[in-house]
C-alpha cells in the first residue's frame, strides 16, 4: 500500500492496534493527523470490534473501506474482498481430496477467484459523501 500511496501522491499512515485499549490512541492519532480516509486491513481481530470502528468512522465523517462485506452491513462505507462462502467451499474440496488419500503437498495452491465490491449508500449520505454513478455501477452489491 505504501508504494501505491506514494505513486498517487498520498500520505499513508500505518497504525497498529493489537488490543481493545489501543483503539483510543489510534483514533486520537487519526484525528490529530486529519486523516481523510480509513483503510482497515484484513485481520480477524478487527471483526470483534467492527461496531467500534464503524461508529468512529461515522462520527468523524471518514470514508472507510474493509475487506469484509460484514463491515458494510454493520454500517461501514465500502468493502472489497474475496467472498468467504466461495473460499469455504474450496476448503471443503481440499479436505475431501485429503480424506480420500491425496497428499496435501501435491495439491495446488489456490488464490481467491471471486471478489465482491459492496457500498453502503446510507453511510455515504450520513458522512456527506456522494458516490459517483460509475463507481456504483461497478459495485456487486449496494446497500440503500
Secondary structure, DSSP 8 states (H G I E B T S, - for coil): -HHHHHHTT---------STTHHHHHHHHHHHTT-SEEEE-S-HHHHHTHHHHHHHHHHTT-EEEES-HHHHHTT-SEEEEE-HHHHHHHHHHHHHHHHTT--GGGS-------EEEEEEHHHHHHTT----HHHHHH-SEEE-
